[in-house]
């Protein structure tokens, strides 16, 4: 079984690291990002995030399906489905993380370490 | 033209009134948190959008497509994305005539 980070977990984590921002701004920010990405795909455009990956649409050609209850053949029209291709950095980190175990990032369990300067270059 | 981090930051700047630097950082951190979660073995569930899941793949035989030489593809952990119902429905409605891949 996998543990999961939900949207609200993500908002919490971002809010903790951005004490200069109001919680509701972080919340609205995450919502806005996700909505912008959804809109983009819904309008047929790709998304390209370097180091993370790209989202695009794949076409599923028309086919004949069957009504599972009656067994009647039904014509299904072609459609687009969202597709994600992980980028190089994400692929590598996910694969390396599998062997390293969570210890590498245990510091993220301690929110107080994050002073506002932590993210500065 | 594809949507990029710069476009996302611009939208945060316009709609949330974050300054440009804050907007850029929030976009960067948004993706970094997702990467970190996945790296640490957590799946990521963004309701309304979709789920990023981890899968462990066993070693399997592969081939160098150029030379035809057989090389095993090592066991690895990979990310898969499963779009949510809402996103699928919105994208399905896209009947665009311009080619997209």
Backbone of each chain as ProteinMPNN parsed JSONL, in Angstrom:
{"seq_chain_A": "XXXXXXXXXXXXXXXXXXXXXXXXXXXXXXXXXXXXXXXXXXXXXXXXXXXXXXXXXXXXXXXXXXXXXXXXXXXXXXXXXXXXXXXXXXXXXXXXXXXXXXXXXXXXXXXXXXXXXXXXX", "coords_chain_A": {"N_chain_A": [[0.832, -1.204, 0.0], [0.419, 2.265, -0.741], [1.375, 5.4, 0.635], [-0.328, 8.515, 0.421], [-0.119, 11.81, -0.932], [-2.369, 14.345, -0.664], [-4.31, 16.971, -2.272], [-4.834, 18.861, -0.277], [-2.847, 18.227, 1.592], [-0.654, 18.982, 0.113], [-1.075, 21.729, -0.104], [-0.803, 22.389, 2.622], [1.921, 21.741, 3.057], [3.218, 23.506, 1.324], [2.374, 25.917, 2.388], [3.597, 25.902, 4.88], [6.223, 26.248, 4.158], [6.188, 28.735, 3.174], [5.881, 31.082, 4.882], [5.502, 33.741, 4.594], [3.324, 34.061, 3.004], [-0.247, 34.216, 3.006], [-2.298, 31.568, 4.231], [-4.641, 31.065, 2.792], [-4.019, 32.183, 0.362], [-2.054, 30.497, -0.606], [-3.555, 28.227, -0.845], [-5.444, 29.062, -2.745], [-3.667, 29.551, -4.772], [-2.681, 26.975, -5.438], [-5.031, 25.827, -6.314], [-5.554, 27.466, -8.495], [-3.35, 26.894, -10.152], [-3.802, 24.183, -10.774], [-6.256, 24.384, -12.034], [-5.578, 25.985, -14.219], [-3.857, 24.274, -15.588], [-5.631, 22.175, -16.185], [-7.472, 23.492, -17.816], [-5.819, 24.149, -19.939], [-5.2, 21.637, -21.068], [-7.786, 20.871, -21.704], [-8.286, 22.575, -23.756], [-6.826, 21.55, -25.712], [-4.125, 21.984, -25.715], [-0.606, 21.436, -25.078], [1.353, 20.765, -22.044], [4.389, 21.737, -20.728], [6.751, 21.07, -18.434], [9.82, 21.666, -17.374], [12.057, 19.255, -16.094], [10.106, 18.069, -14.681], [7.933, 17.04, -16.281], [5.859, 16.289, -19.17], [2.555, 17.029, -20.278], [0.175, 15.799, -22.483], [-2.206, 15.291, -25.165], [-3.615, 12.223, -26.108], [-4.918, 10.559, -28.904], [-7.775, 8.548, -29.084], [-8.937, 6.271, -31.277], [-12.135, 5.918, -33.037], [-14.351, 3.279, -32.058], [-16.007, 0.071, -31.846], [-17.998, -0.617, -29.173], [-19.487, -2.501, -26.484], [-22.612, -2.776, -24.949], [-22.538, -3.714, -21.723], [-24.609, -4.891, -20.328], [-26.733, -5.605, -22.083], [-25.394, -6.568, -24.265], [-25.485, -5.465, -26.721], [-24.054, -4.032, -29.653], [-22.301, -0.963, -29.713], [-21.588, 2.069, -31.277], [-18.682, 3.868, -30.666], [-17.419, 7.106, -30.548], [-14.324, 8.666, -31.633], [-11.892, 9.883, -29.287], [-10.107, 12.189, -27.127], [-7.534, 11.598, -24.745], [-5.92, 12.474, -21.664], [-2.353, 12.493, -21.322], [0.61, 11.713, -19.547], [4.066, 12.306, -19.518], [6.817, 11.541, -17.729], [9.523, 13.721, -16.846], [13.146, 13.867, -17.198], [14.53, 14.466, -14.741], [12.564, 13.906, -12.803], [12.071, 11.187, -13.341], [14.579, 10.078, -12.711], [14.915, 10.795, -10.012], [12.746, 9.53, -8.773], [13.309, 6.886, -9.269], [15.833, 6.591, -8.041], [15.109, 7.207, -5.439], [13.769, 4.941, -4.722], [15.683, 3.075, -3.982], [17.096, 4.377, -2.025], [15.47, 4.819, 0.254], [13.428, 6.59, 2.673], [15.048, 8.208, 4.276], [16.785, 10.19, 3.266], [15.253, 12.466, 2.94], [14.287, 13.112, 5.369], [14.388, 15.442, 6.761], [12.314, 17.013, 5.905], [10.221, 16.428, 7.438], [10.323, 17.995, 9.578], [9.045, 20.909, 10.177], [9.939, 23.3, 11.394], [12.56, 23.763, 10.68], [12.485, 25.143, 8.4], [13.14, 28.175, 7.832], [12.321, 31.399, 6.524], [14.306, 31.976, 4.769], [15.305, 29.744, 3.707], [14.778, 28.824, 1.111], [16.102, 30.503, -0.538], [18.595, 31.321, -2.992]], "CA_chain_A": [[0.0, 0.0, 0.0], [1.178, 3.504, -0.804], [0.864, 6.605, 1.276], [-0.617, 9.487, -0.624], [-0.212, 13.233, -0.628], [-3.557, 14.902, -1.315], [-4.201, 18.387, -2.596], [-4.743, 19.667, 0.943], [-1.493, 18.015, 2.141], [0.25, 19.792, -0.704], [-1.281, 23.119, 0.333], [-0.181, 22.521, 3.95], [3.385, 21.727, 2.945], [3.643, 24.759, 0.687], [2.103, 27.016, 3.316], [4.625, 25.84, 5.921], [7.49, 26.743, 3.624], [5.998, 30.103, 2.698], [5.187, 31.759, 5.979], [5.184, 35.126, 4.186], [2.053, 34.073, 2.278], [-1.429, 33.793, 3.756], [-2.678, 30.195, 3.912], [-5.667, 31.027, 1.746], [-3.38, 32.502, -0.92], [-1.399, 29.265, -1.073], [-4.66, 27.359, -1.241], [-5.969, 29.574, -4.01], [-2.585, 29.385, -5.738], [-2.672, 25.579, -5.882], [-6.263, 25.64, -7.076], [-5.38, 28.179, -9.763], [-2.397, 26.138, -10.976], [-4.442, 22.967, -11.27], [-7.288, 24.79, -12.992], [-4.902, 26.46, -15.432], [-3.361, 23.089, -16.291], [-6.792, 21.459, -16.723], [-7.983, 24.312, -18.929], [-4.881, 24.042, -21.056], [-5.418, 20.34, -21.714], [-9.144, 20.86, -22.246], [-8.316, 23.334, -25.004], [-6.013, 20.824, -26.687], [-2.735, 22.426, -25.696], [0.311, 20.667, -24.239], [1.993, 21.411, -20.9], [5.773, 21.266, -20.637], [7.42, 21.549, -17.229], [11.164, 21.092, -17.385], [12.454, 18.57, -14.86], [8.938, 17.391, -14.113], [7.392, 16.205, -17.339], [4.935, 16.962, -20.077], [1.204, 16.498, -20.428], [-0.331, 16.015, -23.83], [-3.406, 14.508, -25.413], [-3.51, 11.117, -27.052], [-6.196, 10.297, -29.561], [-8.281, 7.17, -29.105], [-9.785, 6.205, -32.466], [-13.484, 5.405, -32.828], [-14.395, 1.821, -31.994], [-17.292, -0.49, -31.441], [-18.022, -1.182, -27.833], [-20.689, -3.292, -26.238], [-23.328, -2.538, -23.713], [-22.254, -4.927, -20.941], [-25.856, -5.509, -19.845], [-27.535, -6.198, -23.144], [-24.541, -7.17, -25.282], [-25.665, -4.754, -27.993], [-22.9, -3.271, -30.127], [-22.512, 0.484, -29.704], [-20.494, 2.797, -31.92], [-18.1, 4.899, -29.807], [-16.629, 8.011, -31.369], [-12.953, 8.88, -31.186], [-11.788, 10.878, -28.224], [-8.767, 12.485, -26.621], [-7.294, 11.319, -23.324], [-4.686, 13.12, -21.184], [-1.211, 11.598, -21.155], [1.75, 12.353, -18.868], [5.377, 11.678, -19.699], [7.717, 12.112, -16.723], [10.783, 14.265, -17.334], [14.355, 13.159, -16.788], [14.825, 14.626, -13.309], [11.552, 13.169, -12.038], [12.343, 9.748, -13.536], [15.775, 9.682, -11.973], [14.717, 10.913, -8.559], [11.8, 8.499, -8.344], [13.991, 5.596, -9.297], [16.865, 6.602, -6.995], [14.413, 7.201, -4.159], [13.337, 3.579, -4.425], [16.746, 2.346, -3.307], [17.614, 5.145, -0.899], [14.582, 4.911, 1.431], [12.994, 7.957, 2.966], [15.95, 8.935, 5.179], [17.368, 11.348, 2.605], [14.449, 13.671, 3.045], [13.636, 13.133, 6.67], [14.325, 16.813, 7.286], [11.064, 17.652, 5.535], [9.225, 16.143, 8.461], [10.484, 19.015, 10.617], [8.724, 22.194, 9.57], [10.614, 24.472, 11.978], [13.842, 23.999, 10.046], [12.308, 26.039, 7.278], [13.015, 29.613, 7.999], [11.916, 31.917, 5.222], [15.476, 32.131, 3.895], [15.768, 28.432, 3.269], [14.632, 28.579, -0.312], [16.89, 31.453, -1.324], [19.785, 30.734, -3.619]], "C_chain_A": [[0.862, 1.247, 0.0], [0.532, 4.574, 0.033], [0.597, 7.608, 0.186], [-0.592, 10.907, -0.093], [-1.429, 13.755, -1.386], [-3.33, 16.377, -1.61], [-4.064, 19.215, -1.311], [-3.415, 19.441, 1.676], [-0.496, 18.916, 1.417], [0.142, 21.267, -0.299], [-0.61, 23.349, 1.694], [1.336, 22.623, 3.85], [3.899, 23.02, 2.335], [3.456, 25.942, 1.632], [3.178, 27.075, 4.406], [5.939, 26.441, 5.44], [7.394, 28.174, 3.135], [5.239, 30.911, 3.736], [4.842, 33.202, 5.623], [3.859, 35.211, 3.443], [0.914, 33.629, 3.194], [-1.813, 32.384, 3.299], [-3.663, 30.159, 2.75], [-5.106, 31.414, 0.373], [-2.684, 31.278, -1.503], [-2.466, 28.31, -1.609], [-5.223, 27.769, -2.611], [-4.934, 29.405, -5.127], [-2.575, 27.972, -6.316], [-3.893, 25.303, -6.757], [-6.134, 26.264, -8.469], [-4.44, 27.43, -10.705], [-3.068, 24.919, -11.604], [-5.52, 23.306, -12.307], [-6.676, 25.253, -14.313], [-4.408, 25.277, -16.272], [-4.525, 22.308, -16.922], [-7.348, 22.166, -17.954], [-7.128, 24.146, -20.177], [-5.105, 22.74, -21.817], [-6.794, 20.283, -22.365], [-9.242, 21.654, -23.542], [-7.352, 22.736, -26.029], [-4.549, 21.223, -26.719], [-1.89, 21.559, -24.772], [0.779, 21.479, -23.028], [3.411, 20.855, -20.829], [6.467, 21.893, -19.435], [8.779, 20.882, -17.145], [11.506, 20.466, -16.035], [11.31, 17.83, -14.193], [8.328, 16.453, -15.148], [6.459, 16.986, -18.236], [3.597, 16.232, -20.114], [0.767, 16.782, -21.857], [-1.602, 15.205, -23.988], [-3.083, 13.383, -26.38], [-4.89, 10.854, -27.619], [-6.552, 8.82, -29.47], [-9.255, 7.069, -30.266], [-11.178, 5.65, -32.154], [-13.468, 3.878, -32.799], [-15.818, 1.359, -31.675], [-17.155, -1.076, -30.058], [-19.285, -1.991, -27.679], [-21.342, -2.845, -24.949], [-23.197, -3.799, -22.866], [-23.526, -5.624, -20.472], [-26.564, -6.273, -20.948], [-26.691, -6.895, -24.211], [-24.692, -6.5, -26.64], [-24.401, -3.994, -28.381], [-23.249, -1.793, -30.17], [-21.323, 1.141, -30.388], [-19.989, 3.887, -30.973], [-17.225, 5.79, -30.674], [-15.223, 8.153, -30.809], [-12.914, 9.935, -30.093], [-10.329, 11.113, -27.843], [-8.675, 12.121, -25.152], [-5.983, 11.981, -22.9], [-3.579, 12.08, -21.007], [-0.068, 12.355, -20.495], [3.019, 11.568, -19.156], [6.334, 12.314, -18.702], [9.005, 12.617, -17.36], [11.97, 13.544, -16.706], [14.603, 13.248, -15.285], [13.842, 13.822, -12.458], [11.805, 11.669, -12.14], [13.499, 9.284, -12.672], [15.553, 9.723, -10.472], [13.783, 9.842, -8.028], [12.479, 7.132, -8.296], [15.071, 5.514, -8.221], [16.232, 6.518, -5.615], [13.995, 5.798, -3.752], [14.407, 2.814, -3.681], [17.19, 3.048, -2.045], [16.712, 5.095, 0.332], [14.397, 6.358, 1.846], [13.987, 8.79, 3.766], [16.524, 10.202, 4.569], [16.577, 12.616, 2.859], [13.733, 13.789, 4.384], [13.516, 14.548, 7.22], [13.009, 17.495, 6.955], [9.941, 17.346, 6.526], [9.257, 17.217, 9.552], [10.248, 20.414, 10.051], [9.544, 23.361, 10.112], [11.976, 24.75, 11.35], [13.707, 25.037, 8.941], [12.085, 27.47, 7.696], [12.722, 30.157, 6.611], [13.093, 32.026, 4.259], [15.881, 30.83, 3.228], [15.756, 28.222, 1.763], [15.478, 29.536, -1.16], [18.149, 30.813, -1.869], [21.054, 31.213, -2.925]], "O_chain_A": [[1.904, 1.293, 0.653], [-0.692, 4.656, 0.134], [1.23, 7.562, -0.868], [-0.99, 11.173, 1.041], [-1.51, 13.623, -2.607], [-2.303, 16.953, -1.25], [-3.275, 20.158, -1.26], [-2.906, 20.361, 2.315], [0.381, 19.525, 2.03], [1.152, 21.959, -0.17], [0.06, 24.36, 1.903], [1.956, 23.481, 4.478], [4.908, 23.565, 2.785], [4.281, 26.855, 1.668], [3.613, 28.156, 4.804], [6.673, 27.061, 6.21], [8.394, 28.765, 2.728], [4.116, 31.361, 3.506], [3.992, 33.817, 6.267], [3.32, 36.303, 3.263], [1.099, 32.768, 4.054], [-1.672, 32.046, 2.124], [-3.542, 29.336, 1.843], [-5.654, 31.021, -0.657], [-2.71, 31.042, -2.711], [-2.31, 27.685, -2.658], [-5.442, 26.94, -3.495], [-5.285, 29.148, -6.279], [-2.474, 27.791, -7.529], [-3.804, 24.642, -7.792], [-6.542, 25.681, -9.473], [-4.696, 27.34, -11.905], [-2.923, 24.656, -12.798], [-5.676, 22.615, -13.314], [-7.192, 24.949, -15.388], [-4.523, 25.277, -17.498], [-4.418, 21.837, -18.055], [-7.65, 21.548, -18.976], [-7.626, 24.022, -21.296], [-5.191, 22.731, -23.045], [-6.953, 19.718, -23.447], [-10.159, 21.445, -24.337], [-7.093, 23.331, -27.076], [-3.816, 20.849, -27.635], [-2.398, 21.009, -23.795], [0.629, 22.7, -22.982], [3.609, 19.64, -20.866], [6.736, 23.094, -19.417], [8.882, 19.684, -16.877], [11.278, 21.058, -14.98], [11.516, 17.059, -13.256], [8.218, 15.246, -14.931], [6.29, 18.195, -18.08], [3.52, 15.009, -19.999], [0.969, 17.882, -22.371], [-2.029, 14.515, -23.062], [-2.358, 13.579, -27.355], [-5.895, 10.917, -26.912], [-5.724, 7.952, -29.747], [-10.3, 7.719, -30.246], [-11.375, 4.991, -31.133], [-12.637, 3.259, -33.464], [-16.688, 2.142, -31.294], [-16.301, -1.927, -29.806], [-20.058, -2.149, -28.623], [-20.657, -2.568, -23.964], [-23.699, -4.853, -23.257], [-23.514, -6.833, -20.241], [-26.946, -7.431, -20.778], [-27.203, -7.715, -24.974], [-24.077, -6.937, -27.613], [-23.754, -3.383, -27.531], [-24.336, -1.408, -30.602], [-20.175, 0.8, -30.104], [-20.765, 4.731, -30.526], [-16.394, 5.303, -31.441], [-14.963, 7.805, -29.657], [-13.807, 10.776, -29.996], [-9.442, 10.334, -28.193], [-9.629, 12.314, -24.398], [-5.039, 12.044, -23.688], [-3.83, 10.946, -20.6], [0.198, 13.506, -20.84], [3.051, 10.341, -19.055], [6.635, 13.503, -18.81], [9.517, 12.011, -18.301], [11.813, 12.722, -15.802], [14.855, 12.236, -14.631], [14.239, 13.143, -11.511], [11.758, 10.96, -11.134], [13.427, 8.257, -11.998], [15.947, 8.809, -9.747], [14.008, 9.303, -6.945], [12.241, 6.334, -7.389], [15.21, 4.484, -7.561], [16.751, 5.842, -4.727], [13.881, 5.503, -2.562], [14.088, 1.983, -2.83], [17.617, 2.398, -1.09], [17.226, 5.335, 1.424], [15.136, 7.24, 1.409], [13.776, 9.994, 3.917], [16.73, 11.188, 5.276], [17.142, 13.703, 2.979], [12.716, 14.471, 4.511], [12.648, 14.826, 8.047], [12.616, 18.446, 7.631], [8.858, 17.927, 6.459], [8.326, 17.329, 10.349], [11.166, 21.027, 9.505], [9.82, 24.312, 9.381], [12.495, 25.86, 11.474], [14.668, 25.72, 8.587], [10.95, 27.906, 7.888], [12.864, 29.437, 5.623], [12.889, 32.156, 3.052], [16.693, 30.816, 2.303], [16.612, 27.531, 1.212], [15.551, 29.38, -2.379], [18.697, 29.882, -1.279], [22.155, 30.824, -3.315]]}, "seq_chain_B": "XXXXXXXXXXXXXXXXXXXXXXXXXXXXXXXXXXXXXXXXXXXXXXXXXXXXXXXXXXXXXXXXXXXXXXXXXXXXXXXXXXXXXXXXXXXXXXXXXXXXX", "coords_chain_B": {"N_chain_B": [[1.693, 26.372, -29.11], [3.176, 25.358, -26.093], [2.091, 25.158, -22.655], [3.968, 26.641, -20.067], [6.11, 26.868, -17.095], [6.516, 29.585, -16.766], [4.194, 30.689, -17.873], [2.301, 29.756, -16.067], [3.126, 31.033, -13.731], [2.688, 33.667, -14.46], [-0.095, 33.735, -14.537], [-0.679, 33.383, -11.812], [0.356, 35.707, -10.831], [-1.339, 37.58, -12.08], [-3.922, 36.807, -11.158], [-3.802, 36.345, -8.391], [-2.397, 38.339, -7.304], [0.128, 37.969, -6.313], [3.577, 38.907, -6.104], [5.907, 38.989, -8.875], [8.169, 37.453, -8.316], [7.414, 35.899, -6.112], [5.336, 34.483, -7.3], [6.647, 32.996, -9.241], [8.278, 31.427, -7.637], [6.382, 29.97, -6.172], [5.239, 28.381, -8.128], [7.441, 26.864, -8.872], [7.932, 25.537, -6.442], [5.583, 24.12, -6.126], [5.73, 22.065, -8.082], [8.063, 20.912, -7.174], [7.378, 19.922, -4.631], [5.655, 17.88, -5.365], [7.389, 16.235, -6.805], [9.124, 15.555, -4.701], [7.44, 14.149, -2.942], [6.826, 11.914, -4.51], [9.35, 10.876, -4.911], [9.882, 10.092, -2.327], [8.272, 7.948, -2.083], [5.562, 8.378, -1.871], [2.301, 8.453, -3.24], [0.525, 10.825, -5.306], [-2.357, 12.679, -5.024], [-4.417, 14.636, -6.767], [-7.311, 16.046, -6.577], [-9.824, 16.391, -9.025], [-7.999, 16.689, -10.983], [-5.929, 14.561, -11.254], [-4.187, 11.426, -10.462], [-0.875, 10.758, -9.42], [1.033, 7.948, -9.57], [3.122, 5.352, -8.179], [5.032, 2.781, -9.607], [6.539, -0.38, -9.378], [8.892, -1.876, -11.402], [9.92, -4.969, -12.669], [13.123, -6.377, -13.581], [13.7, -6.662, -17.079], [14.094, -8.231, -20.321], [15.835, -6.344, -22.767], [16.677, -4.442, -25.728], [19.215, -2.976, -27.622], [18.207, -0.623, -29.825], [19.644, 0.301, -31.995], [21.943, -1.33, -32.418], [20.975, -3.833, -32.043], [21.79, -5.398, -30.043], [21.395, -7.421, -27.148], [20.352, -6.21, -24.055], [19.789, -6.264, -20.615], [17.0, -4.592, -19.136], [17.115, -2.84, -16.276], [15.627, -3.456, -13.01], [13.225, -1.117, -11.88], [11.751, 1.906, -10.457], [8.872, 3.608, -11.394], [6.909, 6.502, -12.437], [3.437, 6.83, -12.881], [0.683, 8.464, -14.444], [-2.68, 8.922, -13.708], [-5.392, 10.243, -15.106], [-8.049, 12.111, -13.6], [-11.676, 11.702, -13.305], [-12.974, 14.131, -13.833], [-11.113, 15.674, -15.275], [-10.726, 13.967, -17.458], [-13.274, 14.033, -18.598], [-13.422, 16.691, -19.365], [-11.384, 16.882, -21.236], [-12.117, 15.013, -23.116], [-14.186, 16.211, -24.353], [-12.924, 17.865, -26.021], [-12.724, 18.585, -29.311], [-10.87, 19.277, -31.103], [-9.472, 20.327, -34.223], [-6.916, 20.792, -34.901], [-3.861, 19.118, -35.038], [-2.608, 17.143, -32.384], [-0.307, 15.905, -30.112]], "CA_chain_B": [[2.641, 26.682, -28.027], [2.873, 24.618, -24.861], [2.064, 25.887, -21.386], [5.205, 26.467, -19.308], [6.104, 27.415, -15.738], [6.399, 31.045, -16.873], [2.771, 30.997, -18.083], [1.597, 29.482, -14.807], [3.497, 32.104, -12.805], [2.011, 34.876, -14.939], [-1.5, 33.642, -14.109], [-0.712, 33.622, -10.357], [0.619, 37.142, -10.689], [-2.542, 38.301, -12.493], [-5.149, 36.48, -10.432], [-3.664, 36.329, -6.942], [-1.691, 39.507, -6.846], [1.475, 37.688, -5.808], [4.523, 39.582, -6.98], [6.421, 38.053, -9.887], [9.122, 36.531, -7.725], [6.626, 34.951, -5.318], [4.571, 33.641, -8.216], [7.596, 32.081, -9.865], [8.708, 30.467, -6.608], [5.283, 29.077, -5.806], [5.123, 27.404, -9.224], [8.596, 25.967, -8.73], [7.746, 24.715, -5.241], [4.437, 23.231, -6.381], [6.234, 20.869, -8.766], [9.088, 20.288, -6.341], [6.697, 19.132, -3.587], [5.142, 16.66, -5.99], [8.566, 15.383, -7.062], [9.632, 15.055, -3.434], [6.518, 13.131, -2.443], [6.997, 10.708, -5.33], [10.686, 10.368, -4.612], [9.827, 9.445, -1.012], [7.387, 6.791, -2.124], [4.163, 8.737, -1.696], [1.595, 8.812, -4.461], [0.004, 12.19, -5.2], [-3.744, 12.707, -5.501], [-4.921, 15.992, -6.936], [-8.699, 15.838, -6.985], [-10.211, 17.23, -10.15], [-6.956, 16.627, -12.005], [-5.55, 13.159, -11.427], [-3.274, 10.83, -9.484], [0.449, 10.274, -9.824], [1.277, 6.732, -8.808], [4.424, 4.724, -8.357], [4.993, 1.356, -9.941], [7.848, -1.033, -9.424], [9.02, -2.75, -12.57], [10.987, -5.967, -12.586], [14.068, -6.386, -14.695], [13.175, -7.383, -18.245], [15.073, -8.191, -21.414], [15.684, -5.232, -23.702], [17.543, -4.538, -26.895], [19.655, -1.702, -28.173], [17.538, -0.572, -31.126], [20.621, 0.59, -33.06], [22.858, -2.437, -32.692], [20.281, -5.112, -31.92], [22.402, -6.121, -28.939], [20.493, -7.634, -26.01], [20.781, -5.664, -22.77], [18.659, -6.292, -19.694], [16.527, -3.327, -18.578], [17.164, -3.128, -14.845], [14.42, -3.2, -12.216], [13.148, 0.314, -11.581], [10.47, 2.455, -10.005], [8.44, 4.624, -12.35], [5.692, 7.264, -12.133], [2.384, 6.851, -13.892], [-0.361, 9.45, -14.163], [-4.043, 8.524, -14.06], [-6.255, 11.427, -15.07], [-9.305, 11.959, -12.869], [-12.91, 11.73, -14.098], [-13.309, 15.49, -14.255], [-10.177, 16.059, -16.338], [-11.02, 13.135, -18.628], [-14.503, 14.519, -19.227], [-13.151, 17.983, -20.005], [-10.515, 16.665, -22.389], [-12.878, 14.233, -24.085], [-15.031, 17.155, -25.076], [-12.092, 18.594, -26.981], [-12.846, 17.984, -30.635], [-9.996, 20.143, -31.892], [-9.073, 19.808, -35.524], [-5.462, 20.92, -35.019], [-3.22, 17.899, -34.543], [-2.061, 17.247, -31.031], [0.152, 14.63, -29.555]], "C_chain_B": [[2.226, 25.985, -26.725], [2.879, 25.535, -23.646], [3.344, 25.591, -20.598], [5.062, 27.04, -17.894], [5.931, 28.935, -15.765], [4.942, 31.457, -17.063], [1.981, 30.81, -16.793], [1.865, 30.599, -13.805], [2.782, 33.396, -13.17], [0.55, 34.9, -14.472], [-1.63, 33.91, -12.601], [-0.509, 35.102, -10.054], [-0.662, 37.936, -10.989], [-3.721, 38.071, -11.55], [-5.032, 36.552, -8.916], [-2.973, 37.568, -6.404], [-0.387, 39.193, -6.124], [2.43, 38.514, -6.665], [5.199, 38.539, -7.866], [7.356, 37.007, -9.285], [8.389, 35.45, -6.907], [5.886, 33.967, -6.218], [5.467, 32.573, -8.835], [8.026, 31.002, -8.869], [7.609, 29.486, -6.241], [5.096, 27.998, -6.881], [6.239, 26.366, -9.111], [8.384, 24.993, -7.569], [6.595, 23.719, -5.403], [4.931, 21.937, -7.032], [7.281, 20.148, -7.931], [8.449, 19.442, -5.229], [6.176, 17.822, -4.16], [6.298, 15.698, -6.276], [9.05, 14.742, -5.773], [8.753, 13.94, -2.872], [6.75, 11.826, -3.2], [8.341, 10.05, -5.052], [10.691, 9.595, -3.295], [8.794, 8.324, -0.944], [5.926, 7.09, -1.861], [3.528, 8.923, -3.068], [0.996, 10.205, -4.235], [-1.384, 12.224, -5.817], [-4.248, 14.131, -5.561], [-6.347, 15.899, -7.468], [-9.077, 16.844, -8.067], [-9.204, 17.176, -11.285], [-6.548, 15.174, -12.258], [-4.58, 12.69, -10.365], [-1.954, 10.442, -10.129], [0.754, 9.072, -8.938], [2.637, 6.158, -9.122], [4.226, 3.259, -8.692], [6.4, 0.811, -9.94], [7.866, -2.004, -10.585], [10.153, -3.734, -12.34], [11.956, -5.8, -13.745], [13.438, -7.15, -15.853], [14.189, -7.29, -19.375], [14.796, -7.01, -22.337], [16.664, -5.406, -24.841], [17.965, -3.136, -27.296], [19.084, -1.604, -29.592], [18.506, -0.32, -32.28], [21.412, -0.647, -33.44], [22.164, -3.796, -32.634], [20.821, -5.952, -30.769], [21.419, -6.273, -27.778], [21.091, -7.089, -24.726], [19.6, -5.731, -21.816], [18.289, -4.882, -19.247], [16.355, -3.57, -17.085], [15.824, -2.846, -14.168], [14.388, -1.721, -11.877], [11.777, 0.706, -11.039], [10.113, 3.599, -10.939], [7.149, 5.308, -11.88], [4.68, 7.064, -13.249], [1.343, 7.877, -13.465], [-1.698, 8.889, -14.606], [-4.94, 9.73, -13.963], [-7.543, 11.128, -14.316], [-10.501, 12.075, -13.808], [-13.176, 13.115, -14.689], [-12.409, 15.934, -15.411], [-10.47, 15.27, -17.607], [-12.233, 13.658, -19.375], [-14.234, 15.833, -19.97], [-12.331, 17.82, -21.277], [-11.254, 15.927, -23.505], [-13.708, 15.151, -24.972], [-14.237, 17.937, -26.122], [-12.14, 17.911, -28.334], [-11.966, 18.739, -31.612], [-9.563, 19.512, -33.203], [-7.566, 19.91, -35.704], [-4.801, 19.716, -34.363], [-2.54, 18.152, -33.207], [-1.472, 15.906, -30.669], [0.781, 14.84, -28.201]], "O_chain_B": [[1.063, 26.031, -26.324], [3.576, 26.55, -23.612], [3.754, 24.437, -20.478], [4.033, 27.619, -17.545], [5.278, 29.505, -14.891], [4.496, 32.451, -16.489], [1.101, 31.608, -16.471], [0.955, 31.058, -13.115], [2.325, 34.13, -12.294], [0.029, 35.939, -14.067], [-2.567, 34.578, -12.163], [-1.123, 35.662, -9.146], [-1.022, 38.848, -10.245], [-4.43, 39.009, -11.186], [-6.023, 36.788, -8.224], [-2.966, 37.816, -5.198], [0.148, 40.039, -5.407], [2.132, 38.793, -7.826], [5.071, 37.339, -7.623], [7.345, 35.841, -9.679], [8.7, 34.262, -6.998], [5.82, 32.771, -5.931], [5.092, 31.406, -8.938], [8.125, 29.824, -9.212], [7.873, 28.303, -6.023], [4.825, 26.839, -6.565], [6.011, 25.162, -9.236], [8.622, 23.791, -7.695], [6.643, 22.61, -4.871], [4.588, 20.842, -6.585], [7.379, 18.922, -7.971], [8.941, 18.355, -4.925], [6.251, 16.778, -3.511], [6.196, 14.498, -6.02], [9.35, 13.549, -5.735], [9.25, 12.923, -2.391], [6.858, 10.76, -2.593], [8.447, 8.826, -4.97], [11.389, 8.593, -3.147], [8.486, 7.818, 0.135], [5.131, 6.175, -1.649], [4.151, 9.491, -3.965], [0.966, 10.699, -3.108], [-1.573, 11.851, -6.975], [-4.48, 14.762, -4.529], [-6.561, 15.698, -8.664], [-8.685, 18.009, -8.012], [-9.506, 17.566, -12.412], [-6.788, 14.629, -13.335], [-4.195, 13.452, -9.478], [-1.914, 9.881, -11.224], [0.734, 9.169, -7.71], [3.228, 6.428, -10.167], [3.362, 2.586, -8.128], [7.333, 1.446, -10.432], [6.977, -2.842, -10.733], [11.225, -3.357, -11.867], [11.645, -5.166, -14.753], [12.74, -8.144, -15.654], [15.035, -6.396, -19.395], [13.641, -6.719, -22.649], [17.391, -6.398, -24.908], [17.148, -2.215, -27.306], [19.433, -2.405, -30.459], [18.219, -0.687, -33.419], [21.544, -0.98, -34.618], [22.701, -4.793, -33.117], [20.37, -7.075, -30.543], [20.685, -5.335, -27.466], [22.202, -7.457, -24.346], [18.506, -5.295, -22.172], [19.174, -4.062, -19.003], [15.548, -4.403, -16.674], [14.998, -2.095, -14.686], [15.435, -1.13, -11.612], [10.799, -0.035, -11.141], [10.946, 4.454, -11.239], [6.408, 4.779, -11.052], [5.028, 7.124, -14.428], [1.149, 8.126, -12.275], [-1.842, 8.433, -15.74], [-5.229, 10.202, -12.864], [-8.066, 10.016, -14.389], [-10.362, 12.491, -14.958], [-13.544, 13.26, -15.855], [-12.882, 16.498, -16.398], [-10.466, 15.828, -18.704], [-12.245, 13.725, -20.604], [-14.753, 16.056, -21.063], [-12.547, 18.521, -22.266], [-11.037, 16.19, -24.688], [-13.9, 14.902, -26.162], [-14.811, 18.588, -26.995], [-11.655, 16.791, -28.489], [-12.274, 18.832, -32.801], [-9.319, 18.308, -33.276], [-6.988, 19.217, -36.542], [-5.155, 19.345, -33.244], [-1.983, 19.219, -32.95], [-2.096, 14.871, -30.904], [1.228, 13.881, -27.572]]}, "name": "protein", "num_of_chains": 2, "seq": "XXXXXXXXXXXXXXXXXXXXXXXXXXXXXXXXXXXXXXXXXXXXXXXXXXXXXXXXXXXXXXXXXXXXXXXXXXXXXXXXXXXXXXXXXXXXXXXXXXXXXXXXXXXXXXXXXXXXXXXXXXXXXXXXXXXXXXXXXXXXXXXXXXXXXXXXXXXXXXXXXXXXXXXXXXXXXXXXXXXXXXXXXXXXXXXXXXXXXXXXXXXXXXXXXXXXXXXXXXXXXX"}
